[in-house]
């Protein structure tokens, strides 16, 4: 088992532990570490990780693990490109979320939502489970084609209510409330979950590696792949569904109470709320499910069970 996954098993048992750990892993300052420093740190955590069974007390060792968690893929041992590392997710996605949340013309709205889904899909590609190996280039090609299709479809669905409203000249207050306040949150939440499922479809088509408690790979399981993708899709839907739901509600209530009167102040309030909610919800959504996922013996395929007597198995959930 990779050192990163052993660390998650030792340090991330509860939701609160994972939340505090993700708050550290998402530190943008970790993006400024050089590739050489990451490789040196990775060598040190690999030697420490072989015997890691309990939470780490040494602050320097823990900091080394944080750099490894934020920069290195646990399945491939590759350094993740800077823009797609976990600490880069908030700085890169925030302006895209703000732009996507504004009610532009349909064409502009499609463009911004396309960029938003394109980035989150790229993040999913680089941070998913790495079991489907790239010796088989058809897997990579399939993922890229499916991902581009999913991004285009998600952007079209996201802009559909605005197109419908403009096409049929529906200007009633109720229509505006539904199209601009109610629909964006569930649509964006569902579409971000949809792109995760499509992008990571090779994981439940081909399966992902499952390990016993000692870290030994015992087989490749489609059921574990389904569980990993489902958990990631739910966490992504919760993240962006909440981010697109709460700020408009707060702004609407403030507007109705006439606490703020100028459009500029309302716009600033909207941006502040989106920034606050996305910043707070990111570690919360990532902490919903363990990174080192667990699956019971009864939930695995018979061919895997025939080779071992273990009762609990583990896998990399991905992000």
N, C-alpha and C positions, 0 to 999 in steps of 0.2 A: 504493500500500500504506500502510495506517495506520502511524503512528509507533510504536505499541505492538508491532506485528508486526515492523517493521524492527528494533526494539530486541531482540526475541526472536531474530531471525536473527543479529544481530551478537554478542549476549551469551550466547545459550543453545544453542551448538552441541553441547556434550557433556552427558552426564547430570550430571556434577559441577557444571558451570557452572549448569545449570538448578536443581539442588538448592540451591546457595548463593544464587541469585537468588530462588527461591521463599521461602527462609528470611527474606529481607528483605521481600518483598512481603507476607508473612503477618503482619507486625508489627501488632498490634492498635492501636497508637498512631496509625496512619494513618487509622483510622476517625474520629478527632476533628477532621480537617481540614474546613473549611467548604466549601460548594458554590462560593462565590466564589473561594476559594483554589485549588480543583481546576480551575475554568475557566481561571484565569490560568496555572496550571501547564500545563494542556493546550495552551494557545496557544503557550507557549514550547517544549514538546516537539515540537509539530507542525512548527515551523520548523526545529528541530534534526534531527528525524527524516527530513526530505527528503534530507539528505546523509549519513545514518548508514549507514556501510558497515563500520566497525571498532568494537571495544569502546571504551566511553567511559572516559576517564581522569579527567575533572573530577568531583569528588565531589558538587558542588552540582547539576550537570546530571543525574547518575545518581540523586540523591535525587528530583529532579523526575519522572524517568521512573518511579521506584518508586510515586510517588503516582498517576501516570496509570495504571499497570498495575493498581493495587489498586482503582481507583475508576471507571474509564471503560471502556465496552464498545467494543472496537476496530472493530466493524462499524457500529454505529449512532451512535457518538460521544456517547451518552447517559451521564449519571452513574448508576451502578448504585445502587439503594436500599441503605441502610446495612447492613441485616441480611443482605443477599445478596451483599455484597462478599467477596472471598477472605479478608481478615483477620478477618471475622466468622464464618467457617465453624467454626473450632475452638471459640470461646466459646459459640456457639449450639448446635452439634451435640453437644458433650461431655455436657451433662446429659441430653440425649435418648438418647444412646448408653448412658449408665450406667443410666438408667431402663429402657431396652429390654432390657438384658442381665440384669436381675433376673427371677427366676422368680416372677411374681405369679400370681394367678388368671387364667384365660384372658381374661376381660373386661378386666381392667386391663392385661394384656400387649398385647392388641389396641389399646387406647387409646394406650399409649406408642409402640408400633411405628407406628401410624397417624401420630402427630405427627412421629416421626423421618422417615418416608418423605415426609411432606408438606413438611417443611423441605428435605430434600435435593432433592426434585423442584422446589420453588420456586427453589432455588439453580441447578439445571440450566436452568430456563426463562430465568432472567435472565443466565446466563453461556454459553449455547450460541452457535452460529454465527447471525449475524443476517441471513443472506441471504433466508430466506422473509419477505418484507416484510409489514408489517401494513397496507398499503393494502387488502390482502385480509383483511378481518376474519375470514373463515371459517377462515383458518389459525390465528389466535389462539384462536378458539372451539374448533376441533378439538383444539388442543394442551391447552387447559384441561380439556375433557371427557375426553380420553385420559389426561391426567395424574391426574385424580381417580380414574378407573377403575383405573389402575395402582397408585396409592397404596393404595386399598382392597384390591385383590387381593394386593399384597405383604404388607400387614398380616395378612390372613387366612392366607396361606401360612406366615408367620412364627410364628403362634400355633397352627397345626394340630397339631404334635406334642404340645403341652401339652394341647390339647383331647382328643386321642386317648388320651393317658395317663390323664387324669382320667375320661373317659367309661367306659373299660373297666377302671378301677381297677387299672392296672398299676403295682405298687409294688416290683418286684424291683430290686436294685442295678444290674443291667445296663440295664434300661429307663431308670432315672434317669440313668445315665451317658450313654446315647445321646441322650436328650431334652434334658438340661440341659447336657451338656458337648460332645457331638459335633455334633449337628444345627444349633445356632444359627449357627455361623460360616459353613458353606457356604450355608445358607438366606438369611442376611442378605446375604452377598456376591452371590449370584445375584439376589436381589430388588432390590438397589440397582442392579445392572447392568441388570436388566429395566426399572426405572423410567426410567433414562437412555435406553434404546433407544426406549421408548414415547413419552416426552416429546419427544424430538428426532426423531421419525419424519418430520416434514416435511422434514428436511434430506436424507434419502436418498430421499424421495418426489419432491421438487422440485429437489434439488441445491443446492450451495453455490458461491459464487464462487471461481474459481481465478485466480491471477495469475502473470505471468512474473517473472523475476528482477528486473526494473525496477519491479515493483509495478503493472503495467498489468493490468486485469481482461481475461482472454481468453475467458471463458465461464462457464457454470454447469454443474457436473458432479455427477451423482448418485453416481458412483463415489467422488469425493472426499468427498461427504457420508457415504457408508457408512463410509469409512475414519475420518473424524473421529469419528463416533458410536461405532464399534467401539473405537477407542483410548480414548475417554473412559469407556465402559462397563467396559473391562478395568481401567483405573486405579481406578475407583470400587469395583469388586469386590475388588481387591487391598487397598485401603484398609480397607474395613469387614470383609472376610473375615479379615484379619490381626488387626484390632482385637478381633473377637469370638472369635478362636481362641486367641491367645497368653495373655491374662490367665487364663481358666479352667484352662488347662494348668498354668501356674505355680502358681496357687492350689491346684489338685489335688495337685501334687507336694509343695508345702509342707505341706498337710494330711496327706498320707500319711506324710511324714517326721516328723510331729508336732512341727514347729518352732514352730508357732503353735497354740494350743489354744482360745482364746476365739472365739466367733462374731463379736464386734465387731471383733477384730483381723483376722480373715479378710476381713470386709467392707471394712475400711479398705485392706487389701492389694489387694483386687480393684479398688477405685476408683482406687488409686494406679497399678496396672498398666494399667488402661484409659486413664487420663489420659496415662501415659507412652507407651504404644504408639500411641495416636491422634495425640499431638503429634509423635512421631517419624515416623510413617508418612504424615502428611498431605503434607509437602513431597516425600517419596520418591515417593508415588503420582502427584503432580502433575508430577514430573520424568521419569516413565517415557517419555513421548512429547513431542516438541517442540510448543510452543504454535503456532509458525508451521510447520504441517505441510508435508511435501514429498511430492509424488506424481510418478511417472515418466510420461513421454510415452506409453509402451506401455499404461499403466493407465487412460488417459482415453478418452472417447468420440470417435469419428471426426469428428463435426461440430465439435468444439473443435480437433482437430489440423489440420483443413483450413485454419484461419485463421491459423496460426502455425508457425514452424519451431523454436520453443524445445524443449528436451529435458527441462527441469525446471520444475515448477509448484508453487505454494505456496497455502496456504489457512489460515484461522483454525480451529484445532481446537476451540476452546471449552474450557470447564472442566467 
